[in-house]
Amino acid sequence: MTQRTKKKLRKMGITLTILVLGFLFIAPLLWMIVASIKPETMIFKDMGFEAFIPKEVTFAHYSKILFSDNINFFHYLKNSIFTVGMIVILGTIVNSICAYALAKLKFPGSDLILIVIIALYVVPFESVLIPLYIVVNNFGWINQYPALIVPFIASAFNIFLFRQFFMGFPKELEEAAQIDGATPFQTFMRIVVPNSKPVFATAAILTFVTHWSDFMWPLIVATDQSIQTVQIGIQYLFTDNNIQYGQIMAALTLTTIPVILIFIFFQRYYVQGITSSGVKG
């Protein structure tokens, strides 16, 4: 066997392994999508490989979810889009400005602040849940949108991510702006931000995915259905005496679509942002 043949076989083996692993990772997602278009009686009947090939297709589950009188799916979806969108927008602004100050503006205590931020990142959310609830309750935000948005605007991980990226930003561009009389804030807005699209996209994607699937915190602070998010709305499907798994799969599929679209459209920036933020320390 020649060396060239060995390389081809090795390449084929690696490709096959990647395809198999890729299928294993997306198999639950594929099963969920296929189950959402199966009749209720067929969802758990075929659990072998045929589970991914529907013998009969129906979109009744989607119509029941979208046009149901019992569960206003669009209302829950609107609340999720609003709350997560505000977290992404406000969080990106606040975290990027904070990170730029820590990366480029040396002031007394800056290193200590960075250490505290990194330490906060490893603190599990469950450990601060009760104190955070007490604070939110004292502000009178229970069953109001600020309770779902304000606590998550600042993110220790995103601040560190932005800082790592800004540490590697070309100093020549900033020095040129300073020579032209630009203030640090003007330099940040006019020079740094337009040239930092990958890290902004990365932070936005990670924030969106994290808070789109939030369940525990909205369940605690949003007991009023008027501001409940889509993850809470889906749970009402489990409270029925006759659980319809087809409708559950349809609802889960609909809530997964925004996440998939975000990754499809911003995948290139996401990879660049992760790579660029990890090379500088």
KEPA-500612 format. One record per residue (C-alpha): residue in three letters; residue number from 1; z, y, x. Coordinates in steps of 0.2 Angstrom, whole numbers, always signed. Layout:
+------+-----+-------+-------+-------+
! rest !  nr !    c3 !    c2 !    c1 !
+------+-----+-------+-------+-------+
!  ALA ! NUM !     Z !     Y !     X !
...
+------+-----+-------+-------+-------+
//
This chain:
+------+-----+-------+-------+-------+
! rest !  nr !    c3 !    c2 !    c1 !
+------+-----+-------+-------+-------+
!  MET !   1 !    +0 !    +0 !    +0 !
!  THR !   2 !    -5 !   +17 !    +7 !
!  GLN !   3 !    +6 !   +32 !    +9 !
!  ARG !   4 !    -5 !   +41 !    -4 !
!  THR !   5 !    -3 !   +27 !   -16 !
!  LYS !   6 !   +16 !   +27 !   -14 !
!  LYS !   7 !   +17 !   +46 !   -17 !
!  LYS !   8 !    +7 !   +44 !   -33 !
!  LEU !   9 !   +18 !   +30 !   -39 !
!  ARG !  10 !   +34 !   +40 !   -35 !
!  LYS !  11 !   +27 !   +55 !   -44 !
!  MET !  12 !   +23 !   +44 !   -59 !
!  GLY !  13 !   +40 !   +37 !   -59 !
!  ILE !  14 !   +48 !   +54 !   -58 !
!  THR !  15 !   +37 !   +60 !   -72 !
!  LEU !  16 !   +41 !   +45 !   -83 !
!  THR !  17 !   +60 !   +48 !   -80 !
!  ILE !  18 !   +59 !   +66 !   -85 !
!  LEU !  19 !   +50 !   +61 !  -101 !
!  VAL !  20 !   +62 !   +48 !  -105 !
!  LEU !  21 !   +77 !   +60 !  -102 !
!  GLY !  22 !   +69 !   +74 !  -111 !
!  PHE !  23 !   +66 !   +63 !  -126 !
!  LEU !  24 !   +84 !   +57 !  -126 !
!  PHE !  25 !   +90 !   +75 !  -126 !
!  ILE !  26 !   +79 !   +81 !  -140 !
!  ALA !  27 !   +81 !   +64 !  -150 !
!  PRO !  28 !   +95 !   +71 !  -161 !
!  LEU !  29 !   +86 !   +87 !  -165 !
!  LEU !  30 !   +70 !   +77 !  -169 !
!  TRP !  31 !   +80 !   +65 !  -180 !
!  MET !  32 !   +88 !   +80 !  -189 !
!  ILE !  33 !   +71 !   +88 !  -193 !
!  VAL !  34 !   +64 !   +72 !  -199 !
!  ALA !  35 !   +79 !   +68 !  -210 !
!  SER !  36 !   +77 !   +85 !  -218 !
!  ILE !  37 !   +60 !   +80 !  -225 !
!  LYS !  38 !   +65 !   +63 !  -230 !
!  PRO !  39 !   +71 !   +58 !  -248 !
!  GLU !  40 !   +90 !   +57 !  -249 !
!  THR !  41 !   +89 !   +38 !  -250 !
!  MET !  42 !   +79 !   +35 !  -235 !
!  ILE !  43 !   +89 !   +46 !  -222 !
!  PHE !  44 !  +101 !   +32 !  -217 !
!  LYS !  45 !   +90 !   +17 !  -222 !
!  ASP !  46 !   +79 !   +17 !  -206 !
!  MET !  47 !   +89 !   +20 !  -191 !
!  GLY !  48 !   +78 !   +12 !  -178 !
!  PHE !  49 !   +63 !   +20 !  -170 !
!  GLU !  50 !   +55 !   +22 !  -187 !
!  ALA !  51 !   +69 !   +35 !  -191 !
!  PHE !  52 !   +58 !   +47 !  -182 !
!  ILE !  53 !   +43 !   +43 !  -192 !
!  PRO !  54 !   +45 !   +48 !  -211 !
!  LYS !  55 !   +37 !   +36 !  -223 !
!  GLU !  56 !   +38 !   +48 !  -237 !
!  VAL !  57 !   +39 !   +67 !  -235 !
!  THR !  58 !   +47 !   +79 !  -247 !
!  PHE !  59 !   +52 !   +98 !  -245 !
!  ALA !  60 !   +64 !   +97 !  -260 !
!  HIS !  61 !   +79 !   +99 !  -248 !
!  TYR !  62 !   +73 !  +115 !  -242 !
!  SER !  63 !   +69 !  +122 !  -259 !
!  LYS !  64 !   +86 !  +118 !  -265 !
!  ILE !  65 !   +94 !  +126 !  -250 !
!  LEU !  66 !   +84 !  +142 !  -251 !
!  PHE !  67 !   +84 !  +144 !  -269 !
!  SER !  68 !  +101 !  +137 !  -274 !
!  ASP !  69 !  +112 !  +146 !  -286 !
!  ASN !  70 !  +128 !  +138 !  -278 !
!  ILE !  71 !  +125 !  +143 !  -260 !
!  ASN !  72 !  +116 !  +159 !  -256 !
!  PHE !  73 !  +109 !  +154 !  -239 !
!  PHE !  74 !   +99 !  +170 !  -236 !
!  HIS !  75 !  +116 !  +180 !  -238 !
!  TYR !  76 !  +125 !  +169 !  -225 !
!  LEU !  77 !  +109 !  +170 !  -214 !
!  LYS !  78 !  +109 !  +189 !  -215 !
!  ASN !  79 !  +127 !  +191 !  -211 !
!  SER !  80 !  +124 !  +180 !  -195 !
!  ILE !  81 !  +109 !  +190 !  -190 !
!  PHE !  82 !  +118 !  +206 !  -192 !
!  THR !  83 !  +134 !  +201 !  -183 !
!  VAL !  84 !  +126 !  +192 !  -169 !
!  GLY !  85 !  +113 !  +205 !  -167 !
!  MET !  86 !  +127 !  +219 !  -165 !
!  ILE !  87 !  +136 !  +208 !  -152 !
!  VAL !  88 !  +120 !  +206 !  -142 !
!  ILE !  89 !  +115 !  +224 !  -143 !
!  LEU !  90 !  +132 !  +232 !  -140 !
!  GLY !  91 !  +138 !  +218 !  -128 !
!  THR !  92 !  +122 !  +221 !  -117 !
!  ILE !  93 !  +125 !  +239 !  -116 !
!  VAL !  94 !  +144 !  +238 !  -112 !
!  ASN !  95 !  +143 !  +224 !  -100 !
!  SER !  96 !  +128 !  +230 !   -90 !
!  ILE !  97 !  +136 !  +247 !   -87 !
!  CYS !  98 !  +153 !  +240 !   -82 !
!  ALA !  99 !  +144 !  +228 !   -70 !
!  TYR ! 100 !  +134 !  +242 !   -62 !
!  ALA ! 101 !  +149 !  +251 !   -59 !
!  LEU ! 102 !  +158 !  +236 !   -51 !
!  ALA ! 103 !  +142 !  +233 !   -41 !
!  LYS ! 104 !  +137 !  +250 !   -35 !
!  LEU ! 105 !  +151 !  +262 !   -37 !
!  LYS ! 106 !  +166 !  +258 !   -25 !
!  PHE ! 107 !  +182 !  +265 !   -32 !
!  PRO ! 108 !  +201 !  +261 !   -29 !
!  GLY ! 109 !  +205 !  +245 !   -39 !
!  SER ! 110 !  +187 !  +239 !   -41 !
!  ASP ! 111 !  +189 !  +223 !   -32 !
!  LEU ! 112 !  +205 !  +219 !   -42 !
!  ILE ! 113 !  +196 !  +223 !   -58 !
!  LEU ! 114 !  +182 !  +210 !   -53 !
!  ILE ! 115 !  +195 !  +197 !   -49 !
!  VAL ! 116 !  +204 !  +200 !   -66 !
!  ILE ! 117 !  +187 !  +198 !   -75 !
!  ILE ! 118 !  +183 !  +182 !   -66 !
!  ALA ! 119 !  +200 !  +175 !   -70 !
!  LEU ! 120 !  +198 !  +180 !   -89 !
!  TYR ! 121 !  +182 !  +170 !   -89 !
!  VAL ! 122 !  +191 !  +153 !   -86 !
!  VAL ! 123 !  +204 !  +157 !  -100 !
!  PRO ! 124 !  +200 !  +146 !  -115 !
!  PHE ! 125 !  +197 !  +156 !  -131 !
!  GLU ! 126 !  +209 !  +145 !  -141 !
!  SER ! 127 !  +223 !  +151 !  -130 !
!  VAL ! 128 !  +221 !  +169 !  -135 !
!  LEU ! 129 !  +215 !  +166 !  -153 !
!  ILE ! 130 !  +232 !  +169 !  -161 !
!  PRO ! 131 !  +236 !  +185 !  -152 !
!  LEU ! 132 !  +218 !  +191 !  -155 !
!  TYR ! 133 !  +220 !  +188 !  -174 !
!  ILE ! 134 !  +236 !  +198 !  -174 !
!  VAL ! 135 !  +228 !  +212 !  -166 !
!  VAL ! 136 !  +213 !  +212 !  -178 !
!  ASN ! 137 !  +225 !  +210 !  -192 !
!  ASN ! 138 !  +235 !  +226 !  -186 !
!  PHE ! 139 !  +219 !  +235 !  -186 !
!  GLY ! 140 !  +215 !  +230 !  -204 !
!  TRP ! 141 !  +199 !  +222 !  -200 !
!  ILE ! 142 !  +202 !  +205 !  -209 !
!  ASN ! 143 !  +187 !  +202 !  -220 !
!  GLN ! 144 !  +177 !  +216 !  -212 !
!  TYR ! 145 !  +162 !  +215 !  -200 !
!  PRO ! 146 !  +172 !  +223 !  -185 !
!  ALA ! 147 !  +183 !  +208 !  -184 !
!  LEU ! 148 !  +167 !  +197 !  -181 !
!  ILE ! 149 !  +159 !  +209 !  -169 !
!  VAL ! 150 !  +171 !  +220 !  -158 !
!  PRO ! 151 !  +181 !  +206 !  -150 !
!  PHE ! 152 !  +166 !  +199 !  -142 !
!  ILE ! 153 !  +157 !  +214 !  -136 !
!  ALA ! 154 !  +164 !  +213 !  -119 !
!  SER ! 155 !  +161 !  +197 !  -110 !
!  ALA ! 156 !  +168 !  +192 !   -93 !
!  PHE ! 157 !  +153 !  +180 !   -90 !
!  ASN ! 158 !  +140 !  +193 !   -94 !
!  ILE ! 159 !  +149 !  +206 !   -83 !
!  PHE ! 160 !  +149 !  +194 !   -68 !
!  LEU ! 161 !  +131 !  +189 !   -72 !
!  PHE ! 162 !  +125 !  +207 !   -72 !
!  ARG ! 163 !  +135 !  +211 !   -57 !
!  GLN ! 164 !  +127 !  +197 !   -47 !
!  PHE ! 165 !  +110 !  +203 !   -51 !
!  PHE ! 166 !  +114 !  +222 !   -47 !
!  MET ! 167 !  +121 !  +217 !   -30 !
!  GLY ! 168 !  +103 !  +211 !   -25 !
!  PHE ! 169 !   +94 !  +226 !   -33 !
!  PRO ! 170 !   +84 !  +236 !   -20 !
!  LYS ! 171 !   +94 !  +250 !   -13 !
!  GLU ! 172 !   +79 !  +260 !    -8 !
!  LEU ! 173 !   +75 !  +263 !   -27 !
!  GLU ! 174 !   +92 !  +270 !   -30 !
!  GLU ! 175 !   +92 !  +280 !   -14 !
!  ALA ! 176 !   +75 !  +288 !   -19 !
!  ALA ! 177 !   +82 !  +293 !   -36 !
!  GLN ! 178 !   +98 !  +300 !   -29 !
!  ILE ! 179 !   +87 !  +311 !   -17 !
!  ASP ! 180 !   +78 !  +317 !   -32 !
!  GLY ! 181 !   +95 !  +323 !   -39 !
!  ALA ! 182 !   +98 !  +309 !   -52 !
!  THR ! 183 !  +116 !  +305 !   -56 !
!  PRO ! 184 !  +122 !  +287 !   -56 !
!  PHE ! 185 !  +120 !  +285 !   -74 !
!  GLN ! 186 !  +102 !  +292 !   -74 !
!  THR ! 187 !   +98 !  +280 !   -60 !
!  PHE ! 188 !  +105 !  +266 !   -70 !
!  MET ! 189 !   +95 !  +271 !   -85 !
!  ARG ! 190 !   +79 !  +276 !   -77 !
!  ILE ! 191 !   +78 !  +265 !   -62 !
!  VAL ! 192 !   +89 !  +249 !   -64 !
!  VAL ! 193 !   +87 !  +245 !   -82 !
!  PRO ! 194 !   +68 !  +245 !   -83 !
!  ASN ! 195 !   +67 !  +234 !   -67 !
!  SER ! 196 !   +81 !  +222 !   -73 !
!  LYS ! 197 !   +73 !  +214 !   -88 !
!  PRO ! 198 !   +76 !  +196 !   -83 !
!  VAL ! 199 !   +95 !  +197 !   -82 !
!  PHE ! 200 !   +96 !  +207 !   -98 !
!  ALA ! 201 !   +85 !  +194 !  -107 !
!  THR ! 202 !   +97 !  +180 !  -100 !
!  ALA ! 203 !  +113 !  +189 !  -105 !
!  ALA ! 204 !  +105 !  +192 !  -123 !
!  ILE ! 205 !  +100 !  +174 !  -125 !
!  LEU ! 206 !  +117 !  +167 !  -119 !
!  THR ! 207 !  +126 !  +178 !  -130 !
!  PHE ! 208 !  +115 !  +175 !  -145 !
!  VAL ! 209 !  +116 !  +156 !  -143 !
!  THR ! 210 !  +135 !  +156 !  -140 !
!  HIS ! 211 !  +139 !  +167 !  -156 !
!  TRP ! 212 !  +126 !  +160 !  -167 !
!  SER ! 213 !  +135 !  +144 !  -168 !
!  ASP ! 214 !  +153 !  +151 !  -169 !
!  PHE ! 215 !  +163 !  +143 !  -182 !
!  MET ! 216 !  +182 !  +144 !  -179 !
!  TRP ! 217 !  +184 !  +163 !  -177 !
!  PRO ! 218 !  +173 !  +167 !  -193 !
!  LEU ! 219 !  +182 !  +154 !  -202 !
!  ILE ! 220 !  +199 !  +162 !  -199 !
!  VAL ! 221 !  +195 !  +181 !  -201 !
!  ALA ! 222 !  +181 !  +180 !  -214 !
!  THR ! 223 !  +189 !  +172 !  -229 !
!  ASP ! 224 !  +178 !  +183 !  -241 !
!  GLN ! 225 !  +161 !  +175 !  -244 !
!  SER ! 226 !  +153 !  +193 !  -243 !
!  ILE ! 227 !  +154 !  +193 !  -224 !
!  GLN ! 228 !  +154 !  +174 !  -220 !
!  THR ! 229 !  +141 !  +168 !  -208 !
!  VAL ! 230 !  +129 !  +154 !  -210 !
!  GLN ! 231 !  +139 !  +141 !  -201 !
!  ILE ! 232 !  +153 !  +144 !  -213 !
!  GLY ! 233 !  +140 !  +143 !  -228 !
!  ILE ! 234 !  +134 !  +126 !  -222 !
!  GLN ! 235 !  +152 !  +119 !  -223 !
!  TYR ! 236 !  +151 !  +122 !  -242 !
!  LEU ! 237 !  +138 !  +108 !  -243 !
!  PHE ! 238 !  +152 !   +96 !  -237 !
!  THR ! 239 !  +164 !  +101 !  -251 !
!  ASP ! 240 !  +153 !   +94 !  -265 !
!  ASN ! 241 !  +159 !   +77 !  -272 !
!  ASN ! 242 !  +141 !   +71 !  -270 !
!  ILE ! 243 !  +137 !   +76 !  -252 !
!  GLN ! 244 !  +118 !   +78 !  -250 !
!  TYR ! 245 !  +114 !   +75 !  -232 !
!  GLY ! 246 !   +96 !   +80 !  -234 !
!  GLN ! 247 !  +101 !   +98 !  -239 !
!  ILE ! 248 !  +113 !   +98 !  -224 !
!  MET ! 249 !   +99 !   +93 !  -212 !
!  ALA ! 250 !   +88 !  +106 !  -220 !
!  ALA ! 251 !  +101 !  +120 !  -218 !
!  LEU ! 252 !  +104 !  +114 !  -200 !
!  THR ! 253 !   +86 !  +114 !  -196 !
!  LEU ! 254 !   +84 !  +132 !  -203 !
!  THR ! 255 !   +99 !  +138 !  -193 !
!  THR ! 256 !   +91 !  +130 !  -177 !
!  ILE ! 257 !   +74 !  +139 !  -179 !
!  PRO ! 258 !   +80 !  +156 !  -172 !
!  VAL ! 259 !   +88 !  +148 !  -157 !
!  ILE ! 260 !   +72 !  +138 !  -153 !
!  LEU ! 261 !   +61 !  +154 !  -155 !
!  ILE ! 262 !   +73 !  +164 !  -144 !
!  PHE ! 263 !   +71 !  +151 !  -130 !
!  ILE ! 264 !   +52 !  +150 !  -132 !
!  PHE ! 265 !   +48 !  +168 !  -131 !
!  PHE ! 266 !   +61 !  +173 !  -117 !
!  GLN ! 267 !   +61 !  +157 !  -107 !
!  ARG ! 268 !   +52 !  +165 !   -92 !
!  TYR ! 269 !   +64 !  +179 !   -91 !
!  TYR ! 270 !   +79 !  +167 !   -94 !
!  VAL ! 271 !   +74 !  +157 !   -79 !
!  GLN ! 272 !   +71 !  +172 !   -68 !
!  GLY ! 273 !   +88 !  +180 !   -73 !
!  ILE ! 274 !   +98 !  +164 !   -69 !
!  THR ! 275 !   +89 !  +162 !   -52 !
!  SER ! 276 !   +91 !  +181 !   -47 !
!  SER ! 277 !  +109 !  +182 !   -52 !
!  GLY ! 278 !  +114 !  +166 !   -42 !
!  VAL ! 279 !  +107 !  +171 !   -25 !
!  LYS ! 280 !  +118 !  +185 !   -21 !
!  GLY ! 281 !  +137 !  +184 !   -19 !
+------+-----+-------+-------+-------+
//
